[in-house]
Structures are given as C-alpha cells and as structure tokens.
C-alpha cells in the first residue's frame, strides 16, 4: 500500500529562479481554503523552504489576518524592531518602513533576537508598479557557497549587532521594546542577553552577540542565519551612510554589524555576502491577492526596490529559541 505525503496533495509549479507557486482556482473563500489546505501548505514549506499561493484574492487586512491565523495560529508580537511598522491588529503588520528606491537585502527576520520567528507570512494587497518582489534564498545553499574561511570565522565567533536609538532614524524605544520606561527596557535587555549603555543625552546603545550559523530545528541541517549584511553600514546607500556617519559618528549609527570579536566588517565582506545571496535568489513579482509562507530559519528573504504603490502585510509566527542561537566558548575555540 502506498501513501501520499501532505505536500504531494498540491500541484505546485516549480521553475528555476522562482519560489514554488501554487495556483488556486477562483473563486474560493480564502479563510476556509486556508483551513482545508493548511497541512499540505505547511508540508510544502518544509520541503521547499517557501511557497507562494496565487489566486486567493485578498484585498483587506482583515482577510489577510484571518488567513494567517488559519495557517499559523497565534501570531507573534514584534520586539526589537529595527524600523517602524504600522499595526493592523494583533500580530499583523505593514512591511517595514524603508525607502522604495533602496532594496532591503537578504536577511532572516529578527535573527538577532533570542526568540526568532520560525515562520514568516506575507500577503500582497496592492502590487507595486515595478519591482518590489519579496525574493527568497536557501540558507543551506548560501552557507555552502560562501568562502570557507569566512563562514568558518563567523561560525566560530558569531556576529555582533550594535544599535543606537535616537528620535530621528529607525525604530523608537517604544517601537522596539514595547515601552519607553528605562527600567522595563533594562529588564528586557538583561533577560535577552543584550548589553546596554545609556548615553549622557539619554539615548540608548546596545550590543548583542548571536550565532551566524545554526542548525534547523526540524531538519538538523546547518543554515546561514543572520542579518550581517542587511544591517551593516556598507549595505546602506553611500550618501545615506555618509550622512549618518557625519551626524552620529561611526559609533552612533542606528545599527551596524561586526565580527563576533568586535572587529569591523570590511566592505568587500559585505559585497561577498550579498553577491552570494544574489546567486541563490528566487523571485516572483507580486500580484494583488498573493500570499507567501517562508521558513524563516531555512530561507532568507529580501525586498527589492519598487515604483508605485505597494501594500504587503507581514506576520511572524512559531517562535523558536534556538539552542545554538548564541556562540559558545567551545565554538570560539574551534
């Protein structure tokens, strides 16, 4: 007797250079369809790392929130955001505020937190005129393709994220920590392995060291899992970096990344990371009504530059506290 896996119950389009795409025959009631096909969709995410569902016809935030709840259950409240988002209800957010003409390079959402989202959900309510795809890249393949000496150093040392909170650039204290009360912020930082330092002007600077390579909690495979390139000064547009350094100084950038031992990361290293990501990128332009599910640990995602209006809602689910999410002395000695 033969048995079909849940993933095989869906006919998914597999094309080189694109994420897997499932075409839904309209009309369907989106929330009910998500309930019926949840198990098969999640199996596709396990098999491929991501899947784009086309044809659900979502147009309103409430519709997206209902579908997300059926697919993932309870949605996460974002903490430690690096840029503002608009909330559309419990755990449902707008895309991160970021200039439309500047891409957001590949990254794993909130990879610098201790409780990372295991699953990302996206819904396109309004498709951009041009560009704006949420592209994906397989973190296992990226790790294997990186120069060995570079990946081994990051695996030994991890990576260091530094942040400087101010009232002009990036997320505010309340947007990041859910409060602007200094005592509550300090308590959060202590509980989440974040070093902090209040500046004479009352602003906050933080440092947190995290692993750059982790094992997937289900497959056990090693994944390149971080935001080293995305949150690094060299990924910023040159004129933006120059302005920020001039105003805030090298140590006062809203965010920056370093090697785990605190050594600055050179521009050529960031270029190598972004080039490797690009070589493994799969993209499909958004169409209004699309939904995409992404395994946040196995699969990096980006947001490409765009023109026109673009409304993509985002949710995070299934928090994971990875046992190897922080570098250990043993790893540092390898």
KACORGI-V849450 format. One record per helix or strand of 3 or more residues. SS is the DSSP state (hx for helix, st for strand). FROM is the first residue (numbers start at 0). LEN is the number of residues. If there is no record, write none. Layout:
# KACORGI-V849450
ss=SS from=FROM len=LEN
ss=SS from=FROM len=LEN
This chain:
# KACORGI-V849450
ss=hx from=5 len=4
ss=st from=20 len=3
ss=hx from=29 len=19
ss=st from=49 len=5
ss=hx from=60 len=12
ss=st from=91 len=3
ss=st from=103 len=4
ss=st from=115 len=11
ss=st from=135 len=3
ss=hx from=138 len=7
ss=hx from=147 len=10
ss=st from=158 len=7
ss=hx from=172 len=5
ss=hx from=181 len=10
ss=st from=194 len=4
ss=st from=203 len=7
ss=st from=212 len=3
ss=st from=221 len=3
ss=hx from=232 len=3
ss=hx from=237 len=11
ss=hx from=249 len=3
ss=st from=254 len=5
ss=hx from=266 len=13
ss=st from=290 len=5
ss=st from=298 len=5
ss=st from=310 len=10
ss=hx from=328 len=4
